[in-house]
Amino acid sequence: MYFMSSLYLNNRFFVAVGILVFLCMLGFAYSIWFAIAQVALLVFMVLVAVDIFMLYRYKKGILGRRDTAEKLSNGDENPVSIHLENHYPFFVALRVIDELPVQLQIRNHDIRTSLPSNTAKTLTYQLHPVKRGEYSFGALNVFVSTIFGFAGRRYRFDQDKMVPVYPSYLQMRQFELMAISNRLTELGIKKIRKIGQNREFEQVKEYVSGDDIRTVNWKATARRNNLMVNHYQDEKSQAVYSVIDKGRVMKMPFEGMSLLDYAINASLVISNIAIIKEDKAGIITFSNKVGTILPASKVHSHMRSVLETLYNQKTGFKESNFDSLYIQIKRHVKGRSLILLYTNFETLAALERQLPYLQRIAYNHVLVIIFFENTELKDLLEKPATNTEEIYLKTIAEKFAFEKKQIVKELTRHGIHAVLTTPKNLTINTINKYLELKARGMI
């Protein structure tokens, strides 16, 4: 049974059979071709037998394995390696088919390569998951053919392997390394000059244009014969809460990922940045009722709790309850904190329904509403209209885009900070807002 299930006939086999049939048909008209067909059939049968014998002479002619990380990063390119070893004493052609998780919906994953005798090779490809959860890999199928190429033998490795997909920890590490080395500007983070005096001394540096002349260190200036100024650190240990709306407005997908997943990835990064800046990071999720509340902390091990909390979040179909959110924030968040609220408002009327609750939250905390531009509408606005229907559609799109700007003005008018961003730039714009508020001494 193993022999029959692992034996495959290649295209070359059927091409050869087709040629033999054609020769036999010519034999009806010219007897010489029938004799040639008989000889060719005999040679073909011998070659097929030799081909199969070469493939099955060795029990473990090919060894293979799939190497993946213990967890995959959502929304990022994750490398997957396939290691192959050829223990046959001859050259082989390989066709590798990896049974990918069903969530990826990839049905044409086919890698072709070759291996000389007694050699090894590592193949690498990228996976781009767009949903969190458990991803189950099937078997790693390796089809082996000899130089004749009439038959193939299938080997199966690493069956039924499950890998969880977590929020974007690769993005988190990228921003973490940049923050530690003070190179965040390379990722699009604005370098914001601090306003006023900070409380904690950091270091003495050379004066640059824009520094406050009141911070000039005259003793250091005299020693170095160059104008030197004191620099101060930000105020430490402020609470930064990422509040994530899990209602139906966050189900909208952009580039394969839902708004909830974009918000979760940004929350993971901003929580890590806050801890690096020696602030405290916390998580609150809500929909029709408040879900998870993770109290703010600044210990480094707290990031594991943040990661596990964000991994388990799912959107629902019910409308979000901002009244319940206000009550829970008042009950659980002690002291003035920075509240980064990830939600989405498509119309001004939708905002006005929730504005009273947002104002109450903003009364006790620094509230930042982070919501999303509709990039599909943006593409429609940039495309010129060519007929009456497209003019109507473009007019409606302009109305929705204008309402987004009105929402920003309405929030600002009530003393609430607003960030209107594309899903792709969510993380960068959120960090910029966080650093801006710290520079202004508002948290």
Backbone torsions as a table, in degrees:
resi	resn	phi	psi	omega
1	MET	NA	-38.9	179.1
2	TYR	-63.2	-40.0	-179.1
3	PHE	-61.3	-46.4	-177.5
4	MET	-68.9	-36.7	-177.2
5	SER	-76.7	-22.9	-177.7
6	SER	-99.4	-8.3	-178.6
7	LEU	-89.9	129.3	178.4
8	TYR	-129.6	142.5	177.0
9	LEU	-97.3	127.7	-176.7
10	ASN	-83.9	170.2	-179.8
11	ASN	-60.6	-32.7	179.6
12	ARG	-61.1	-33.7	177.9
13	PHE	-61.9	-47.1	-176.6
14	PHE	-72.2	-30.7	174.0
15	VAL	-64.3	-43.1	179.0
16	ALA	-64.0	-40.9	177.7
17	VAL	-63.0	-40.5	178.2
18	GLY	-61.5	-40.3	178.1
19	ILE	-65.2	-41.5	178.7
20	LEU	-62.5	-41.3	178.2
21	VAL	-62.7	-40.9	179.3
22	PHE	-63.1	-40.2	178.1
23	LEU	-64.5	-38.3	178.2
24	CYS	-65.2	-37.1	178.0
25	MET	-66.4	-38.1	175.4
26	LEU	-65.0	-27.7	-179.4
27	GLY	-64.4	-22.1	176.6
28	PHE	-67.3	-30.7	-179.0
29	ALA	-95.0	-36.4	-177.8
30	TYR	-130.4	114.7	-173.3
31	SER	-62.4	-27.2	-178.7
32	ILE	-63.0	-34.1	-179.3
33	TRP	-71.3	-28.1	177.6
34	PHE	-69.2	-37.6	177.0
35	ALA	-65.9	-41.0	178.1
36	ILE	-63.4	-38.7	179.7
37	ALA	-64.0	-38.8	179.7
38	GLN	-64.5	-44.2	178.7
39	VAL	-64.3	-43.1	-179.7
40	ALA	-62.7	-38.3	178.5
41	LEU	-63.4	-41.8	179.0
42	LEU	-62.7	-46.0	179.0
43	VAL	-62.2	-41.2	-179.5
44	PHE	-62.5	-44.0	-179.6
45	MET	-63.8	-38.8	178.7
46	VAL	-65.3	-43.9	-179.5
47	LEU	-64.3	-39.4	178.9
48	VAL	-64.9	-41.8	179.3
49	ALA	-63.3	-43.0	178.3
50	VAL	-64.1	-40.7	179.8
51	ASP	-59.9	-47.6	-179.3
52	ILE	-67.1	-38.6	179.0
53	PHE	-61.8	-42.3	179.9
54	MET	-64.0	-37.2	-178.3
55	LEU	-71.0	-37.2	-173.1
56	TYR	-102.8	3.5	179.1
57	ARG	-66.4	-32.2	-178.1
58	TYR	-108.9	129.9	-175.4
59	LYS	-67.3	-41.2	179.8
60	LYS	-124.8	69.7	-179.5
61	GLY	-72.0	-30.1	-179.8
62	ILE	-127.8	135.3	172.7
63	LEU	-119.3	141.3	-179.5
64	GLY	-149.7	155.8	174.8
65	ARG	-153.3	155.0	177.0
66	ARG	-107.4	128.8	179.2
67	ASP	-113.4	119.6	175.5
68	THR	-129.5	163.8	174.1
69	ALA	-68.0	161.3	178.6
70	GLU	-62.3	-27.9	174.7
71	LYS	-145.7	151.2	179.5
72	LEU	-100.0	155.6	-177.5
73	SER	-101.0	122.6	-175.9
74	ASN	-69.1	132.9	177.8
75	GLY	80.7	5.0	-178.9
76	ASP	-120.3	166.0	173.4
77	GLU	-82.4	119.5	-178.7
78	ASN	-111.5	121.0	-179.4
79	PRO	-73.6	138.7	173.9
80	VAL	-125.5	128.2	-176.9
81	SER	-109.1	141.5	174.9
82	ILE	-119.7	118.4	-179.0
83	HIS	-102.6	125.6	-177.2
84	LEU	-122.8	140.6	176.5
85	GLU	-129.5	130.9	179.1
86	ASN	-102.5	111.9	178.2
87	HIS	-102.7	8.2	172.0
88	TYR	-75.9	149.4	178.0
89	PRO	-84.6	22.1	179.9
90	PHE	-148.2	164.9	179.4
91	PHE	-65.9	138.4	178.6
92	VAL	-132.4	149.2	171.3
93	ALA	-99.9	138.1	-174.4
94	LEU	-123.1	142.1	170.2
95	ARG	-123.9	118.1	-174.4
96	VAL	-107.2	122.4	175.7
97	ILE	-122.3	112.0	178.5
98	ASP	-96.3	126.8	-179.9
99	GLU	-79.6	99.4	-174.2
100	LEU	-80.8	159.4	178.9
101	PRO	-57.9	146.4	-175.6
102	VAL	-64.8	-27.1	-179.0
103	GLN	-62.0	-26.7	-177.2
104	LEU	-78.8	-21.5	178.5
105	GLN	53.9	44.0	176.6
106	ILE	-108.0	119.3	-174.9
107	ARG	-116.8	2.8	-177.2
108	ASN	-125.8	34.7	-178.2
109	HIS	-82.4	102.4	-172.6
110	ASP	-139.8	120.6	179.6
111	ILE	-117.4	127.6	178.1
112	ARG	-114.1	134.9	179.7
113	THR	-154.8	-175.0	178.7
114	SER	-145.8	159.3	-179.0
115	LEU	-141.3	127.6	170.4
116	PRO	-67.4	171.4	-177.1
117	SER	-64.8	139.2	174.7
118	ASN	53.8	46.2	176.8
119	THR	-130.1	169.4	179.4
120	ALA	-130.7	158.1	179.6
121	LYS	-151.7	146.6	176.3
122	THR	-117.7	123.8	177.5
123	LEU	-105.0	144.0	-178.9
124	THR	-130.6	134.7	172.4
125	TYR	-136.5	167.3	-174.8
126	GLN	-110.8	140.5	173.2
127	LEU	-115.3	139.2	-178.2
128	HIS	-124.4	82.0	177.8
129	PRO	-71.7	149.1	179.2
130	VAL	-125.3	7.8	176.3
131	LYS	-137.3	144.1	174.2
132	ARG	-78.7	159.2	177.6
133	GLY	136.2	-169.2	-178.7
134	GLU	-94.0	124.9	-179.7
135	TYR	-109.8	119.7	-177.4
136	SER	-102.6	118.5	173.9
137	PHE	-84.3	145.5	173.7
138	GLY	-88.2	-142.9	-178.5
139	ALA	-87.0	152.9	169.9
140	LEU	-91.7	109.6	-176.9
141	ASN	-98.3	125.8	178.1
142	VAL	-121.4	116.0	178.8
143	PHE	-99.6	123.3	-174.0
144	VAL	-108.9	135.3	175.6
145	SER	-131.5	147.5	177.1
146	THR	-89.5	-171.0	-179.1
147	ILE	-65.5	-25.6	178.5
148	PHE	-72.5	-41.6	173.4
149	GLY	73.7	16.9	178.8
150	PHE	-81.0	-35.4	-177.5
151	ALA	-126.9	162.5	177.7
152	GLY	-137.6	151.3	177.9
153	ARG	-117.5	133.4	-178.9
154	ARG	-99.0	131.5	171.1
155	TYR	-111.8	143.6	180.0
156	ARG	-124.3	131.4	-178.6
157	PHE	-135.0	161.0	171.0
158	ASP	47.8	58.1	-178.9
159	GLN	-80.8	144.6	171.5
160	ASP	54.7	61.7	176.7
161	LYS	-106.0	127.6	-178.4
162	MET	-104.3	131.7	178.1
163	VAL	-128.4	124.4	177.9
164	PRO	-76.9	146.4	174.5
165	VAL	-106.3	115.7	-177.5
166	TYR	-100.4	166.1	171.4
167	PRO	-53.9	162.5	-166.6
168	SER	-64.5	82.8	178.3
169	TYR	-75.4	-22.1	175.6
170	LEU	-66.9	-42.9	175.9
171	GLN	-63.2	-39.3	178.8
172	MET	-61.2	-44.3	-179.6
173	ARG	-66.7	-36.9	179.0
174	GLN	-61.3	-48.3	178.7
175	PHE	-67.6	-33.5	179.6
176	GLU	-63.4	-46.3	179.7
177	LEU	-63.4	-40.2	179.1
178	MET	-66.9	-37.2	-179.8
179	ALA	-68.3	-40.6	-179.4
180	ILE	-64.9	-38.8	-178.6
181	SER	-92.2	8.8	179.5
182	ASN	56.0	42.6	-179.3
183	ARG	-122.0	29.6	-178.8
184	LEU	-64.1	-24.1	-179.6
185	THR	-62.8	-24.5	179.0
186	GLU	-67.7	-20.8	179.5
187	LEU	-98.3	4.7	179.2
188	GLY	101.2	5.2	178.2
189	ILE	-78.3	129.2	-178.9
190	LYS	-73.9	141.0	174.3
191	LYS	-89.2	106.9	-172.4
192	ILE	-103.1	123.6	179.2
193	ARG	-73.3	135.6	-177.2
194	LYS	-73.8	143.6	-179.0
195	ILE	-103.5	129.6	176.7
196	GLY	79.8	-172.9	-176.8
197	GLN	-91.9	136.4	172.5
198	ASN	-96.0	169.3	-169.7
199	ARG	-87.8	-32.7	-170.4
200	GLU	-112.9	128.9	178.7
201	PHE	-67.2	138.6	179.4
202	GLU	-112.7	-61.7	-177.5
203	GLN	-166.4	170.3	176.0
204	VAL	-103.0	130.3	-179.8
205	LYS	-133.4	164.1	175.4
206	GLU	-66.7	146.1	180.0
207	TYR	-68.0	135.2	171.7
208	VAL	-126.4	156.6	-177.5
209	SER	-56.0	127.5	-179.8
210	GLY	108.5	-16.7	177.3
211	ASP	-67.8	147.2	178.8
212	ASP	-71.1	121.7	-177.4
213	ILE	-66.7	-16.0	178.5
214	ARG	-71.5	-13.6	-179.6
215	THR	-96.8	10.7	-179.8
216	VAL	-62.5	130.0	176.5
217	ASN	-96.6	101.4	-171.9
218	TRP	-71.1	-33.2	178.5
219	LYS	-65.7	-45.3	178.5
220	ALA	-66.2	-34.9	178.3
221	THR	-63.4	-41.4	179.3
222	ALA	-66.7	-38.3	-179.4
223	ARG	-69.3	-41.4	-174.6
224	ARG	-90.6	-10.7	-176.4
225	ASN	57.1	33.6	179.7
226	ASN	-151.4	144.1	-175.1
227	LEU	-66.7	121.4	-178.0
228	MET	-120.1	146.1	-179.7
229	VAL	-130.8	155.4	175.2
230	ASN	-85.3	139.9	173.1
231	HIS	-114.7	146.2	-175.7
232	TYR	-123.3	151.3	178.5
233	GLN	-83.8	160.3	173.3
234	ASP	-67.9	158.5	173.8
235	GLU	-64.1	137.2	-171.5
236	LYS	-95.3	165.5	167.9
237	SER	60.2	42.0	170.7
238	GLN	-88.5	144.9	-179.1
239	ALA	-83.6	129.8	177.6
240	VAL	-121.5	112.8	-179.1
241	TYR	-106.3	126.9	170.9
242	SER	-93.1	112.2	-178.3
243	VAL	-105.3	118.2	-170.9
244	ILE	-112.4	122.5	175.3
245	ASP	-78.1	124.1	179.3
246	LYS	-108.3	15.4	-179.5
247	GLY	-73.9	-176.3	-173.7
248	ARG	-65.9	-22.5	179.5
249	VAL	-66.5	-17.8	-177.7
250	MET	-95.9	6.8	177.6
251	LYS	-83.0	-13.7	-175.1
252	MET	-60.4	128.1	-178.5
253	PRO	-95.4	143.0	172.4
254	PHE	-135.6	123.3	-177.5
255	GLU	55.1	38.7	175.2
256	GLY	88.5	-18.5	-178.4
257	MET	-106.4	142.3	176.8
258	SER	-76.2	160.4	177.2
259	LEU	-61.0	-32.2	178.0
260	LEU	-60.9	-43.4	-179.2
261	ASP	-67.4	-36.6	174.8
262	TYR	-61.8	-43.9	-179.4
263	ALA	-64.6	-39.6	-179.9
264	ILE	-65.1	-43.9	178.5
265	ASN	-61.8	-42.9	179.1
266	ALA	-65.7	-38.4	179.7
267	SER	-63.8	-38.6	178.7
268	LEU	-63.3	-44.3	-178.5
269	VAL	-67.5	-47.8	-176.2
270	ILE	-66.7	-31.8	176.4
271	SER	-64.8	-42.1	179.3
272	ASN	-67.5	-41.8	178.3
273	ILE	-62.4	-41.5	-180.0
274	ALA	-61.5	-41.7	179.6
275	ILE	-67.2	-38.4	176.4
276	ILE	-61.6	-37.6	178.2
277	LYS	-80.4	8.0	177.3
278	GLU	67.8	25.0	167.7
279	ASP	-93.3	173.6	178.6
280	LYS	-103.9	139.2	-177.2
281	ALA	-117.4	137.4	176.8
282	GLY	-138.8	166.7	-177.5
283	ILE	-130.9	136.0	171.4
284	ILE	-134.2	131.6	176.1
285	THR	-121.4	149.1	-179.4
286	PHE	-156.8	157.0	170.0
287	SER	-141.1	-110.4	174.3
288	ASN	-74.2	-15.5	172.5
289	LYS	-148.9	160.9	-178.8
290	VAL	-70.3	132.9	-178.4
291	GLY	-96.5	-95.9	-176.0
292	THR	-93.5	137.8	172.3
293	ILE	-126.5	111.7	177.7
294	LEU	-107.2	109.6	-177.4
295	PRO	-57.9	148.9	-178.3
296	ALA	-69.3	139.5	177.5
297	SER	-151.0	159.7	-179.8
298	LYS	-120.9	7.1	176.0
299	VAL	-71.8	144.4	-174.4
300	HIS	-63.0	-34.1	179.8
301	SER	-67.3	-13.1	179.0
302	HIS	-63.4	-24.6	-178.4
303	MET	-64.9	-29.2	176.8
304	ARG	-65.1	-40.4	177.0
305	SER	-65.3	-39.1	177.6
306	VAL	-62.2	-45.3	-178.8
307	LEU	-62.1	-46.2	-179.8
308	GLU	-66.7	-35.6	178.8
309	THR	-65.2	-44.8	-178.3
310	LEU	-70.7	-28.8	-178.2
311	TYR	-62.7	-32.8	-171.9
312	ASN	-93.6	7.9	-175.4
313	GLN	-84.8	140.6	178.2
314	LYS	-138.0	149.8	177.4
315	THR	-81.5	160.1	175.6
316	GLY	-125.5	-179.6	-177.7
317	PHE	-102.4	-0.2	-177.8
318	LYS	-89.8	160.1	178.7
319	GLU	-76.7	142.1	-176.7
320	SER	-71.5	143.7	-178.1
321	ASN	-105.5	98.1	-178.7
322	PHE	-75.3	-24.0	176.3
323	ASP	-63.2	-47.5	178.0
324	SER	-63.3	-37.0	177.7
325	LEU	-61.0	-45.6	-179.6
326	TYR	-59.5	-43.3	-178.7
327	ILE	-62.8	-43.5	-177.6
328	GLN	-71.0	-36.8	176.4
329	ILE	-63.9	-42.8	178.8
330	LYS	-63.0	-34.0	-177.0
331	ARG	-79.4	-38.4	-169.4
332	HIS	-106.1	-23.6	-177.2
333	VAL	-98.8	103.9	-177.6
334	LYS	-94.7	134.5	179.5
335	GLY	86.1	157.0	-178.3
336	ARG	-68.5	126.4	-174.7
337	SER	-132.7	165.1	171.8
338	LEU	-91.2	119.9	179.8
339	ILE	-107.5	111.7	175.9
340	LEU	-97.8	102.4	-174.4
341	LEU	-99.0	111.6	178.4
342	TYR	-91.9	113.4	179.2
343	THR	-150.4	-167.2	177.2
344	ASN	-151.1	130.8	175.2
345	PHE	-121.1	122.5	179.4
346	GLU	-92.5	-26.0	-177.9
347	THR	-133.1	158.6	177.6
348	LEU	-66.2	-33.7	178.4
349	ALA	-63.2	-37.2	178.6
350	ALA	-63.9	-38.6	177.7
351	LEU	-66.9	-44.3	-175.6
352	GLU	-60.1	-30.6	177.7
353	ARG	-65.9	-32.5	-175.4
354	GLN	-102.3	-7.5	-174.2
355	LEU	-58.0	-41.1	179.1
356	PRO	-57.1	-39.9	179.8
357	TYR	-71.3	-37.2	178.4
358	LEU	-65.5	-37.7	178.3
359	GLN	-64.3	-37.9	178.9
360	ARG	-66.0	-39.6	177.6
361	ILE	-65.6	-42.7	-178.0
362	ALA	-67.2	-20.6	-180.0
363	TYR	-66.4	-34.9	-176.8
364	ASN	-103.5	-15.4	-174.6
365	HIS	-137.9	168.3	171.0
366	VAL	-87.5	109.2	-174.2
367	LEU	-103.7	128.8	175.3
368	VAL	-120.7	117.5	176.3
369	ILE	-91.1	120.8	-179.6
370	ILE	-112.4	113.6	179.1
371	PHE	-133.6	177.9	-159.0
372	PHE	-118.2	141.3	167.7
373	GLU	-75.7	146.4	174.7
374	ASN	-88.6	99.9	-175.5
375	THR	-66.9	-24.6	176.6
376	GLU	-67.0	-39.9	176.7
377	LEU	-66.8	-35.3	179.8
378	LYS	-62.9	-41.0	177.0
379	ASP	-64.4	-38.4	179.4
380	LEU	-66.5	-37.0	-179.9
381	LEU	-68.1	-35.2	-178.1
382	GLU	-77.9	-17.7	-178.9
383	LYS	-85.8	129.2	-179.5
384	PRO	-68.3	139.7	179.1
385	ALA	-80.1	136.7	-177.1
386	THR	-116.9	-10.3	178.5
387	ASN	-147.9	176.6	-174.9
388	THR	-62.1	-42.6	-179.0
389	GLU	-61.4	-43.2	-179.4
390	GLU	-67.7	-31.2	176.1
391	ILE	-64.7	-44.0	177.4
392	TYR	-60.3	-47.3	-178.2
393	LEU	-62.5	-41.3	-179.6
394	LYS	-66.9	-36.2	177.8
395	THR	-63.7	-44.2	178.3
396	ILE	-63.8	-41.2	178.8
397	ALA	-62.4	-40.9	178.1
398	GLU	-63.6	-35.3	177.7
399	LYS	-63.2	-45.3	-179.9
400	PHE	-66.5	-40.5	179.1
401	ALA	-64.5	-37.7	178.5
402	PHE	-67.2	-37.3	179.2
403	GLU	-64.6	-34.1	176.9
404	LYS	-60.5	-42.1	178.8
405	LYS	-67.9	-35.8	176.4
406	GLN	-63.8	-36.9	178.6
407	ILE	-61.4	-42.9	178.4
408	VAL	-60.3	-45.3	179.9
409	LYS	-64.5	-39.2	-179.5
410	GLU	-65.8	-41.7	177.7
411	LEU	-64.6	-44.0	179.5
412	THR	-62.5	-38.6	179.8
413	ARG	-60.9	-30.2	-179.7
414	HIS	-97.0	15.2	175.5
415	GLY	76.8	21.9	179.5
416	ILE	-109.6	128.8	178.4
417	HIS	-73.0	144.5	-178.4
418	ALA	-134.0	141.5	174.3
419	VAL	-127.4	112.9	175.6
420	LEU	-101.7	117.3	-171.0
421	THR	-141.2	156.5	169.8
422	THR	-75.2	151.3	178.4
423	PRO	-55.7	-36.2	-177.2
424	LYS	-64.4	-36.9	-176.4
425	ASN	-98.4	14.8	-175.3
426	LEU	-58.7	-49.1	-175.4
427	THR	-62.5	-47.2	-178.1
428	ILE	-62.9	-45.6	-178.4
429	ASN	-67.2	-33.2	177.4
430	THR	-67.2	-44.3	178.3
431	ILE	-63.6	-41.4	178.3
432	ASN	-58.7	-42.2	179.7
433	LYS	-66.8	-41.2	178.3
434	TYR	-60.8	-46.8	-180.0
435	LEU	-67.4	-34.7	177.8
436	GLU	-63.3	-45.9	-179.5
437	LEU	-65.6	-35.8	177.7
438	LYS	-68.7	-40.0	179.8
439	ALA	-64.6	-33.1	179.7
440	ARG	-83.0	-2.0	177.6
441	GLY	71.9	25.9	-177.4
442	MET	-87.9	-15.0	175.0
443	ILE	-131.1	NA	NA
